[in-house]
Amino acid sequence: MAPNYFVVKVAPITSHQLPSGPPGRFDHHVCLTGVHHLKFPVSDLPASIAWFEAALAATRVEKYDHRHPDGTLFGVILMLPGVPIPVELRRAPAAATANAGFDPVTFGVDGLDGLQRWVDHLDSVGIEHSSIITGFIGHLVEFRTPDGLCIRIYTDPPNGFADVEMRPDQVEFEHPRLGPAGPS
């Protein structure tokens, strides 16, 4: 039986983890503190809430529900285990349809064993997904929301991103869910 929780890491990337850019590239009088929240457009809010709860072990934070003055619910905030930022589901049917097939976010996981646990979890809750695919810097699995938006879980580079070597020679470009043109 699969455990009832999973850890998905979203770690802030600091300047010492990435190669530096050209001198004078950034004005040090401005600074971002990180990602405030992620937002996914959905066409059916109740169905999407249920899907995110099953697929990603999301928990709804009802005190942050977004409502019109007439009380109509149009957005909710979810928290994902291991992800320190909120995830918003916003009812936006046209945007959800327009973004079908696109992969706006990739969550990280520790190693192939961690990725396999996610595959086992997705199987246990009946979420269709790709096989484990070899990518540029590791392995990933992809699955889609009810509106067709792609979500990927990718193995984190063991030593961070600073010294990652892109390996196009190992990428499974022929995989139907991966390639230079993006997901089909």
FENWOGI-V594147 format. One record per pair of residues at least 6 apart in sequence whose ideal C-beta (glycine too) atoms are under 6 Angstrom apart, sorted by sequence separation. I is the first residue (numbers start at 1). J is the second residue. If there is no record, write none. Layout:
# FENWOGI-V594147
{{I:J} {I:J}}
This chain:
# FENWOGI-V594147
{{42:48} {52:58} {67:73} {109:115} {144:150} {172:178} {173:179} {177:183} {122:129} {132:139} {133:140} {157:164} {65:73} {66:74} {142:150} {143:151} {66:75} {77:86} {78:87} {132:141} {142:152} {65:76} {77:88} {130:141} {129:141} {130:142} {140:152} {141:153} {64:77} {75:88} {76:89} {129:143} {140:154} {75:90} {60:76} {61:77} {127:143} {138:154} {139:155} {74:91} {138:155} {60:78} {58:78} {59:79} {137:157} {12:34} {58:80} {119:141} {56:80} {57:81} {115:139} {52:78} {112:139} {137:164} {136:166} {136:167} {150:183} {118:153} {136:171} {142:177} {134:170} {135:171} {134:172} {133:172} {115:155} {48:89} {133:175} {109:153} {111:155} {133:178} {45:91} {106:152} {107:153} {42:89} {100:147} {101:148} {103:150} {130:177} {37:85} {100:148} {106:154} {108:156} {37:86} {38:87} {39:88} {40:89} {41:90} {103:152} {35:85} {43:93} {99:149} {6:57} {37:88} {39:90} {41:92} {96:147} {5:57} {43:96} {41:95} {42:96} {41:96} {38:105} {54:125} {8:80} {55:127} {9:82} {10:83} {7:81} {8:82} {6:81} {7:82} {8:83} {5:81} {103:183} {101:183} {51:146} {48:146} {8:107} {9:108} {47:146} {43:147} {42:147} {2:120} {2:121} {2:124} {17:160} {17:161} {18:162} {17:162}}
